[in-house]
Amino acid sequence: MSERCDLLITNLNVATMDPSIAGGYGVIEDAAIAVTKGRIVWIGPRRDLPGCTSDHIVDGEGQWATPGLIDCHTHLVYGGHRAGEFARRLGGESYEEVARAGGGIISTVRATRSASAETLYKLAEPRLRALMAEGVTTVEIKSGYGLDLDTELKQLRTARRLAQHNPVEVVTTCLAAHALPPEYDGRAEEYIDLICEQILPAVAREQLADAVDMFCETIGFTVDQCQRVVDAAKKLDLPVKVHAEQLARTGATEMAAKVGALSVDHIEYISDADVRAMAESGTVAVLLPGAFYTLHETQVPPIEKLREAGVCMALATDLNPGSCPIASLRLMMNMGCHLFGLTPAEALAGVTRSAARALGLCCSRGVLREGLRADIVLWPMDTPDQLAYEVGALKPTKIFLGGSDVTAC
């Protein structure tokens, strides 16, 4: 490390989330962090800090630092709302019944298609800002409420625009295989043709997506249809993710693991064989307790089996208008512990290092370590356990994105 750095943070405790450091949080007490050109160039006990000066020195005042939080599964660009469906489900209708009656995803498709790009931006930005206020520095945003070429591109362009005007990293995912649009009723194979032959190539040409996702479910697409989307994505050098086994076991997880998917998301109904396949492939299990809670589900993902197999478990909001209209990743940490049985340390890993891996970004963020990007959040707490325990009042005091202070932005 050179004698000068761009940013020096001292007098703090650090939950590095580095698995090479003993303990669930990878703690360094009474620590210092030096940053140059947006990356961590030194981190360790303050007493071992080599001679270093900086024009920007931050006194951590004994607070805790964590990696910037990462929401690795959202659908936050959409038109309209579905509050009426919320009331219907409270009255006893299931998510599947609402969807088959013309509600669900298709109702949001109609609203999103009719909304202008400017309207979509104005609706989405407050949702994004709510996540950022909780210390989220990286957000994945999916399309999937267009289901035609023009609207899918409109959603993805809006997501890219959000990143241009807000101090946050946005990762975009094309989810054109989210539902069957009404104009293709009874012609699912033809719609898959449209995705593979027109939508994905157009998205790739404009470099609008970092990955491709698909909804492989009883009310979505079959494994064979999703395999076609996977094959098309691979030809375009786009990694894949899969919504899998949320409502029933379909075999989607097994397929996803075989093709080396970054993640499978939801996975309430996965089998023992699916768990083994994920462990072998390194595919991340993305847990979405907010959707589980909103839909009053009862089938809990097999957390202990995933834990025993060494499968990385990420947590995300699934922020969307139907099954989880909740813009709080911190609440998902709490739900992950209460509803799914995660430990507080597993919950924080789920929104940092495991979430980074689910987005293919584990080489750049998710852990506080020399050489990685300086996405750092300071918290006024006594123990990192408080992040999953206390929701609402505990807020970041400082947020650094690539070493830049974006707290007040």
N, C-alpha and C positions, 0 to 999 in steps of 0.2 A: 504494500500500500504506500502511495506517495505521502509526503508530509502534509499535503492539503487535500481536503475533500469538499464536495459540494454541500453536504449535509452531515451533521454529526448529532446523533441523539444519545444522550447519556442519562444516568440515574433512572433506570427503568428495569423492570423484569420482563423477560421475553418468553412467550410460548411460541417457540420456533416452528412447531409441528413437524420437526425433522425427525424421522423415525430412527436415525442413527444415534440420537441422543436419548439416553434412558428416560423412561417415564412416558406416559401417554401424551403429554404436551410438549416434550422436548424442551424443558425449562432451562433458561440461563438466568440466574438471579444477579441483581446489581450489575446490569449489563450496559453495553454501548453498541451502537450501530453506526457505521460510517458508509456514506453513499457517494458515489461519483458517477456522473453520466447516467443516472437513473437506475444504477445497479448497486447492490450491496457489495462493498469491497472489504469490509471487515465486520465481524460480529463476535462478541464474546464477553467474558467478565470485564467490567470496567477497569479493574486493576491491571489487566493485561493489555490495555489499549496502547498500541505503539504511538510514538509522538505524532500527533495529527492536529492540524488547525483547520478551521472553517469559518467563513463569514456567516454561516447559518448554523448556529448551535441551538438545539432544543433541549431544555431540561425536562426530562420525563416525569419529574416530581414523584418518583416511586410507583408510577402507574405500570400497567401491563401493556405490552405490545403483542399483536398477533399479525399474521399475514392478512392482507386485504381479503375480505370474504368474497366468495364466488358463487353466484346463482347459476347453476349449469343446466337449468331446464325452465324456460318461461315461454309464454305465448302472448307477451304483453302488447303487441301491436294488433289491434282489432277495432272494429266499429261496433257501436251499440252496447247493449248489456242484456243479461238474461235473468233479471230479478224476478220476473214472472215465473220462470222455471224453478227458481229457488222456492217460491211459495208452493208450486205444484209438488215438488219433491217432499216438502214438509207435510203436504197433505196425503202422502203415501205412495206417489208414483215413483218408480225407479228411474235412474238415469237412462237406462236402455229403453224403457217405455216412452219417456219424453222424446228421446232421439227418434224412435220409430214413428212417432206421431207428428214428425215434421219439425220438432224443436232441436235442441242440441247444437252440434257443430254447424248444421246447415242454416240455422237461424242467424248465427254470427256471420256465416258466409254472405248471406243476403245483405246484412248491414255493412260489412266490410267492402263488398263490391260497390255499393252505392256511395260510400264515403270518399271524399277527395283525399289526396295525399296529405294536404295541410290539416284536414280534420283528424286523420289517423295520427299525425304527429302530435297535435294538441291533446288528444286523448291519451296517448302513450306516455308522454313526457312526465306527467305527475306520478304515474306508476313507477317509472324508472327512478325518479327522484326519491320516492319513498324507500326504495331499496338502497340507493346510495346513502341516504341519511343514516342507515344502519351499519355503514362500514363496508358495503359491497363495492368492490372496485372492478369486477369483471362480471358481465351478464351475458348469458346466451339468450337470443331471441329467435323464435321460429316463425316461419310463415305458416300457411296451412288453412287460412280463412279466405283464400281466394279461389283455389281449385280451378283456376283458369290462368292462362299465361300472363295476361296484363295485371291481374290483381296480385298474383304471387310476386311478380316483380315489384309492384307498388309496395307491398308489405316489406320486402327485403330492402328496397331503397330507403324506406322510412326508418328501418332499423339502423342502417348505415348513417343516415342523417342524424339520428339521435346521438350517435357516437361523436359526430363532428361538432355538436353543440353542447355536449355535456362531458365533464371530466370523469369518464368511465370507459373501460374497454368493453366493446360489444362484439360478441361472436355470433354470427348468423347461421341459421340452419334452414334449409329448404324442406318443408314438410308438406309438399303438394299431395302426397299420399296420406292424407288425413281423414278424408271421407269421400264418398262418391257424390259428385255434384248432381243436382236434380236433372240437368240436361243429359246426363249419362245414365239415368235410371235404367237398370237392367243391362247395362253395357260396360261392366267394370273393366273387362279386358281392353276395351277401346280407350278408356280413360287412362289405364296404365300405359298404353301406347303413347298417349299425349304427354304424359309425364316423361317417359323415357326418350321420346323422339323430339319433343319441342321444349317443354318447360326446363328440364335439367340442362340441356345444351345452352339455352338462352341464359340461364342463371350462371353457368360456367363462363360463358363469353364475357359477361359483365362483371365477373368475379364478385358476385353478390352473396355467395354462401361459402361457409367454411366446412360444412358437412351436410349430409342428407339424412332425413329421418322418415319414419313411416309408422302408421298406426295399424299394427297387426292384431286384430281383435275380431270377435264375433260380429261387431257392428262396424268393423273397419274393413281391412283387406286380408286375404288369405296369405299363408306362408309362401305359396308359389308366386302369387302376385308381388309380394314384397321382395322375393328373390330377384324378380325381374328388375325392380327398382335398384336393388343392391348392385346388380350387374351393370346397369347403366351408370350408376354413380362411380363405380370402380373404373370404368372406361374413361371417365372424366377426371380421375385422380382425386375424387372427393371421398373422404371417410364417411362411415355410416353409423347411425344410432337407430335404435328401434324401441317404440312403445310396445311393451310386451307383457302378456299374461296379467293384465289388470283385472279383467272380468272373468276370464277362464283360461285354462291352459290350451294354447294353440300350437306349440312347438316353435314359436318365434324366437325364444331365447336360445334354443339349440342351434337354429339357423344363424342367429346373430353371432354366436360364439365361433361357429365354423368359419365365418367370413372375417373374423377379427374385428367386429364392431367395437367402437369406442365404448359404448355403454348399452345396457338394456334398462329401460325405465319403467317403473311401477312394480312389476314382478311379484305381485301378491300370490300368484298361482304357480310359481315355478316348482319343478320337481327336483329330487336329489340329483338326478342325472344332469339337469340344467345347471345346478350349482357346481358340479364337477367340471362341466364344460366351460363355465365362466372362469373358474380358477385356472384351468389349463390355458385359456386364451388370453387371460389378463383383462377381459372385458369388465368394466365397472358396473356395479349395481347401483342405479340411481333411485333412491327411496323418496317417495312423494307423499308424506303423511298428511299434507293439507287436502289432497284429493280424497284420500282414505277417510278423513274426518268429514269433509263436506258431503260425500256420497253415502255416509253411514255404512261403510263397508265393515265386514267382520273378519275377512280372511287376511291375516297379518303375514307379511313377508317372512320367510324362514330365517330370521336374523341369526340365530345361534348356528345354524348350518352354514350360512355365509361366513360367519366369524371363524368357525372351525376350519373351513376350507381356505381361509386367507383371501377371500374375495374383497376387493376394495369397495367400500360402501359410501357413496356420496349422498348428500341431501340437497333438495332444491324446492322451490316454491310451487312449480307448475303453474305459476300465475296465469290465469285464463278466465274468461267470462262465465264458464259453465261449472266446472268441477272444482275450481279453487280460485275464487276472486280475492285472493289474500296477498298483499304486497309486503310480506314480512318474512325474510329469511331467518331472522332470529326466532320468530314464532315456530318456524319449521324445526329448528334445533330443539326447542322445548317439546314439540309434538313427537319428534323422533325418539326422545327419551321416554316420554309418558306412554305413547301409543305403541311404539315398536320395540322398546327395551334397550335402546342405545345407551351407552355411558356418556356423560358430558364430554369426555375427551373424544369419543368416537363421533359425537355430533359436530364438534369443532373441526375434526379431521374431515368430516363429510362436506363441510362448506369451505374447505381450504385445499389441502393437498389432494384428496380424492376427487373433489369437484374439478380441480385443474386437470387431473388425469382423464376424467370423463370428457373433457373438451380437447384432449390432445395437447395440453399446455403445461404438463408437469415439468418440462425442462426450463420453464421461464418463470413460474410463479406457484403459489400455494404453500410455500415453505419459506421461512426466513433463513437464508443460507448465502454464503459468499458466492457471487456470480449470478444470482437470480435477481429478478426485477424488484425494485424497492417499493412494493405495494405494502404499506404498513399502516396499521390502525392502532391508536393508543386508547386505552380504556381505563376509567377511574374505578378499579375494582381491586379486591383483596386476593381473589383466586380466579383462574380461568373457568372454574365450574360455574361462576355466576352468569356466563354468557348463555348457557342453556337453561339456567334456573330462573333468571330474572328478565322479564320481557316488558319493554315499554319505557321504564325510567332510566335504565342503564344505556347511555348513549356514548358514541365516540367523542373524545375531546380533540383528536387530531386524525386526519386521514391523509396519507401520502400516496399518490399514484405515480409510479415511476420516479420516486424521490421528490416530486413536486407537492407542496401543501395545497390540497384542494378542499380543505375543511369548509371554507366559507363560500365555495363556488355554488 
